[in-house]
Amino acid sequence: MSVDEVAKLFSYLHLPAHLQQVSRPFFDTAMHIKAHVPDGAMQTKALNELWQSKNWAVAAVAQK
C-alpha cells in the first residue's frame, strides 16, 4: 500500500471540525506506521486494525 493510499484511507479534512479532532490522530499514527514499519503483512494488518478503530471512534462521537 502506497503512502498516498494510506493518506486517502485516513483522510479527515472532509469531516466536521469536531470529528476531525477524533480522526486526525489516527491519520498521524497511520503515517508513522507507513514510515517506520516495514512493508508486508504485519504493516497491512496494523493499518487495517487502526482504520477500523478510527471508524469506530468517529462513529461513536458522531452519534453523540
C-alpha positions as CSV (number, residue, x, y, z in Angstrom):
1,M,0.0,0.0,0.0
2,S,1.4,3.4,-1.0
3,V,1.7,6.4,1.2
4,D,-1.0,8.1,-1.0
5,E,-3.3,5.1,-0.5
6,V,-2.8,5.2,3.3
7,A,-3.4,9.0,3.3
8,K,-6.6,8.6,1.4
9,L,-7.9,5.9,3.7
10,F,-7.2,8.0,6.8
11,S,-8.2,11.4,5.3
12,Y,-10.1,13.6,7.7
13,L,-10.3,17.1,6.3
14,H,-13.8,16.4,4.8
15,L,-15.2,15.8,8.3
16,P,-16.8,18.4,10.5
17,A,-14.3,20.0,12.9
18,H,-15.4,18.0,16.0
19,L,-14.8,14.7,14.1
20,Q,-11.5,15.9,12.6
21,Q,-10.3,16.2,16.2
22,V,-11.0,12.5,16.7
23,S,-9.8,11.3,13.3
24,R,-6.6,13.3,12.9
25,P,-4.5,11.3,15.5
26,F,-5.3,8.1,13.5
27,F,-4.1,9.8,10.3
28,D,-0.9,10.8,12.1
29,T,-0.4,7.3,13.5
30,A,-1.0,5.7,10.1
31,M,1.6,7.9,8.5
32,H,4.0,7.0,11.3
33,I,3.4,3.2,10.7
34,K,3.9,3.6,7.0
35,A,7.2,5.4,7.6
36,H,8.6,3.2,10.3
37,V,7.2,-0.3,9.9
38,P,8.5,-2.5,7.1
39,D,6.1,-3.2,4.2
40,G,4.4,-6.5,4.5
41,A,1.6,-8.4,6.1
42,M,2.2,-7.1,9.6
43,Q,2.1,-3.4,8.4
44,T,-1.0,-4.1,6.4
45,K,-2.7,-5.7,9.5
46,A,-1.6,-2.8,11.7
47,L,-3.1,-0.3,9.3
48,N,-6.3,-2.3,8.9
49,E,-6.8,-2.5,12.6
50,L,-6.1,1.2,13.0
51,W,-8.5,2.0,10.2
52,Q,-11.3,0.0,11.9
53,S,-10.5,1.7,15.3
54,K,-10.7,5.1,13.6
55,N,-14.0,4.4,12.1
56,W,-15.5,3.2,15.4
57,A,-14.1,6.2,17.3
58,V,-15.5,8.7,14.7
59,A,-18.9,6.9,14.7
60,A,-19.1,7.0,18.5
61,V,-18.5,10.7,18.5
62,A,-20.9,11.3,15.6
63,Q,-23.7,9.6,17.5
64,K,-23.5,11.9,20.4
